Amino acid sequence: MPFQWPAAYTPAVEPPPSPPERALWFVFRGVELLVTAPPAVALPHCVHPNSLGMMPQRTQYLGVLDELHCYTAELAAGAEAPQGWVWQGLRGLFGALEEAQYALAGRALQLVDWDRTHQYCGACGNETRPRTTERSRECPACGLVAYPRLAPAVMALVRRGRELLLARSPRFAKGVYSALAGFVEPGETLEQCLEREVHEEVGIRVRNVRYFASQPWPFPHSLMIAFFADYESGEIRIDGAEIEDARWFDVENIENLPRLPARISIARRLIDAAIGEMRAV
């Protein structure tokens, strides 16, 4: 099932007036997160990263998770991890951190990236400042307000009878096939994007588009929105750029399915859900 935020998490922008004695910190060096060295994997629970000998360039408040105030911090590119700690990419931490902490780490990474790249106004070049009423930065000179960037992408799993259309991008790991996906263009609805991407990439027309679920994808700032769709017409004709191969796979011959995406992704949940539905009928 897609991840759902627990009732124990409350997002917020304005930190408490007095720093808590113990907080949960998401400390980043670039895209790497600070965690305890294996085999145990945990996040810092402390007043501030400087208690670990670390001096953040910027910090942001995230809200409250399981009654703990949560913050994110960004360190300089060459910062060394304290003794007993390591820098680890988020993908490698899937399944190692609690699900809610992992999801909040993804949010934190996107906010750190946005904050770093919006220190100056894109219109007039003046230094921006954070607003306290919402997650944004404002230029005091021209008034331009910058919000965290989000790039919506649509994913489509096309079904034809007992078959699924799976495709392979040159960017995928060796042997991996997945559902089709692409970014929404200005002026498009999600459904229009889905129909366009499927036709552009594999020459197929679809119908009966049905929403499945969505997933924040912090690599670096996407929102994946997944759908099922039924085949309508056309023969597979790959574009040769975004897609290097696409085929129909019969779910009855499960042993002949290709290597599928990792379980961290909504693509895998989408495919597994379709296989489960189709084999149950």
Secondary structure, DSSP 8 states (H G I E B T S, - for coil): ------TTEEE-SS--SS--SSEEEEEEETTEEEEE-SSS----EES-GGGGT---SEEEEEEEETTEEEEEEE--TT----TTEEEEETGGGTTTS-HHHHHHHHHHHHHHHHHHHTSB-TTT--B-EE-SSSS-EE-TTT--EE----EEEEEEEEEETTEEEEEE-TTS-TTB-B-EEEE--TT--HHHHHHHHHHHHH--EEEEEEEEEEEEETTTTEEEEEEEEEEEE------SSS-SEEEEEETT-GGG--B---TTSHHHHHHHHHHHHHHH-
